[in-house]
Amino acid sequence: MQKGEIDPSFVITHSRPLEEGPELYRTFRDQKDGCAKVVLKP
């Protein structure tokens, strides 16, 4: 990944502001909305 040979971004299913963290955790935990990998933006 450091060399740019692998792009893991295809795994990210949700990208939201940090404030939505608790809600997205429940979404991930309950396996709703196809949630597999969350990126929280500060």
N, C-alpha and C positions, 0 to 999 in steps of 0.2 A: 504494500500500500504506500509506503514512503516513497518508493520509486515511481509511483503513478501507474504501475502495471496492472493494478487491480482497483476497480471502482466499486466499493461496497454500497453505494447510494441506492442501488436497486432494492435493498432490504428495508429501507426506511418507508414506513407506511403513513406516518403522521409526523408533522413538524409544526409545533405550536409554541406560543409564548410560555415562559416559565410559570406564570400564574395559573395556567391550565394543567399543571403537573398532577395535582390530586385527582382531577377528573379523568385525565388520560391514564393514570395508573389503574383506576377502576375499569376503564375500557379495555386495557391490556389484560388485566387480571381475569376479567369475565369473558375474554376472547370475543369482544364485540367489534363490529365494523371492520373486520379483517385486520385488526391491529397486531402487528408483529414486532415493529421497532419504532420507538418514539424518539424524536430529537426535540429537546426543549431549548428554546432560544432565550438567553438572558435579557 
